[in-house]
């Protein structure tokens, strides 16, 4: 099973939410991955040119044009953020 960067990033954000981080805190610490909307929700930032074809070589992926992100959140860094939050 192929896991895209976008899928991985969503899993990391869920870990941060579960540890008590707010949307604003996640967007502030991962500004290249997440942006905060006016209503306080985060959304992932996708690359203009990156598509699922980065992860899949089949014809469907090449034709679908679904965007993807070339940035992947570091699981190690997320774990460190969570440890630091729990230590406070």
TORKOL-4160 file (C-alpha; in steps of 0.2 Angstrom, whole numbers, padded with zeros to 4 digits, m for minus):
88
<pt num="1" X="0000" Y="0000" Z="0000"/>
<pt num="2" X="0007" Y="0017" Z="m0005"/>
<pt num="3" X="0005" Y="0031" Z="0008"/>
<pt num="4" X="0006" Y="0048" Z="0001"/>
<pt num="5" X="0014" Y="0063" Z="0010"/>
<pt num="6" X="m0003" Y="0070" Z="0012"/>
<pt num="7" X="m0009" Y="0055" Z="0020"/>
<pt num="8" X="0006" Y="0054" Z="0032"/>
<pt num="9" X="0004" Y="0072" Z="0036"/>
<pt num="10" X="m0014" Y="0070" Z="0041"/>
<pt num="11" X="m0009" Y="0056" Z="0052"/>
<pt num="12" X="0004" Y="0067" Z="0061"/>
<pt num="13" X="m0009" Y="0081" Z="0063"/>
<pt num="14" X="m0021" Y="0069" Z="0071"/>
<pt num="15" X="m0007" Y="0064" Z="0083"/>
<pt num="16" X="m0004" Y="0082" Z="0088"/>
<pt num="17" X="m0023" Y="0085" Z="0090"/>
<pt num="18" X="m0024" Y="0070" Z="0101"/>
<pt num="19" X="m0010" Y="0077" Z="0112"/>
<pt num="20" X="m0019" Y="0093" Z="0114"/>
<pt num="21" X="m0012" Y="0104" Z="0101"/>
<pt num="22" X="m0024" Y="0117" Z="0093"/>
<pt num="23" X="m0026" Y="0120" Z="0074"/>
<pt num="24" X="m0017" Y="0137" Z="0076"/>
<pt num="25" X="m0002" Y="0128" Z="0085"/>
<pt num="26" X="m0001" Y="0115" Z="0072"/>
<pt num="27" X="m0001" Y="0128" Z="0058"/>
<pt num="28" X="0011" Y="0139" Z="0067"/>
<pt num="29" X="0024" Y="0125" Z="0069"/>
<pt num="30" X="0021" Y="0117" Z="0052"/>
<pt num="31" X="0019" Y="0132" Z="0041"/>
<pt num="32" X="0025" Y="0124" Z="0026"/>
<pt num="33" X="0012" Y="0110" Z="0028"/>
<pt num="34" X="m0003" Y="0118" Z="0035"/>
<pt num="35" X="m0012" Y="0134" Z="0034"/>
<pt num="36" X="m0025" Y="0142" Z="0046"/>
<pt num="37" X="m0041" Y="0148" Z="0039"/>
<pt num="38" X="m0051" Y="0163" Z="0045"/>
<pt num="39" X="m0063" Y="0152" Z="0055"/>
<pt num="40" X="m0048" Y="0143" Z="0064"/>
<pt num="41" X="m0047" Y="0127" Z="0054"/>
<pt num="42" X="m0031" Y="0120" Z="0046"/>
<pt num="43" X="m0030" Y="0114" Z="0028"/>
<pt num="44" X="m0015" Y="0106" Z="0020"/>
<pt num="45" X="m0005" Y="0115" Z="0008"/>
<pt num="46" X="m0003" Y="0106" Z="m0009"/>
<pt num="47" X="0010" Y="0109" Z="m0022"/>
<pt num="48" X="0004" Y="0116" Z="m0039"/>
<pt num="49" X="0014" Y="0104" Z="m0049"/>
<pt num="50" X="0015" Y="0088" Z="m0037"/>
<pt num="51" X="0002" Y="0075" Z="m0041"/>
<pt num="52" X="m0001" Y="0058" Z="m0036"/>
<pt num="53" X="0010" Y="0053" Z="m0050"/>
<pt num="54" X="0024" Y="0056" Z="m0038"/>
<pt num="55" X="0019" Y="0041" Z="m0029"/>
<pt num="56" X="0011" Y="0030" Z="m0042"/>
<pt num="57" X="0017" Y="0027" Z="m0060"/>
<pt num="58" X="0001" Y="0020" Z="m0067"/>
<pt num="59" X="m0009" Y="0029" Z="m0081"/>
<pt num="60" X="m0024" Y="0034" Z="m0069"/>
<pt num="61" X="m0012" Y="0043" Z="m0057"/>
<pt num="62" X="m0005" Y="0053" Z="m0071"/>
<pt num="63" X="m0021" Y="0058" Z="m0078"/>
<pt num="64" X="m0031" Y="0061" Z="m0062"/>
<pt num="65" X="m0022" Y="0078" Z="m0058"/>
<pt num="66" X="m0025" Y="0076" Z="m0040"/>
<pt num="67" X="m0013" Y="0087" Z="m0031"/>
<pt num="68" X="0000" Y="0081" Z="m0018"/>
<pt num="69" X="0013" Y="0088" Z="m0007"/>
<pt num="70" X="0031" Y="0086" Z="m0008"/>
<pt num="71" X="0033" Y="0089" Z="0010"/>
<pt num="72" X="0032" Y="0076" Z="0023"/>
<pt num="73" X="0031" Y="0080" Z="0042"/>
<pt num="74" X="0044" Y="0071" Z="0052"/>
<pt num="75" X="0037" Y="0058" Z="0064"/>
<pt num="76" X="0052" Y="0060" Z="0075"/>
<pt num="77" X="0049" Y="0079" Z="0076"/>
<pt num="78" X="0030" Y="0077" Z="0080"/>
<pt num="79" X="0035" Y="0064" Z="0094"/>
<pt num="80" X="0047" Y="0077" Z="0101"/>
<pt num="81" X="0034" Y="0090" Z="0101"/>
<pt num="82" X="0022" Y="0079" Z="0110"/>
<pt num="83" X="0035" Y="0074" Z="0123"/>
<pt num="84" X="0039" Y="0092" Z="0126"/>
<pt num="85" X="0020" Y="0096" Z="0128"/>
<pt num="86" X="0018" Y="0082" Z="0141"/>
<pt num="87" X="0033" Y="0088" Z="0150"/>
<pt num="88" X="0025" Y="0105" Z="0154"/>
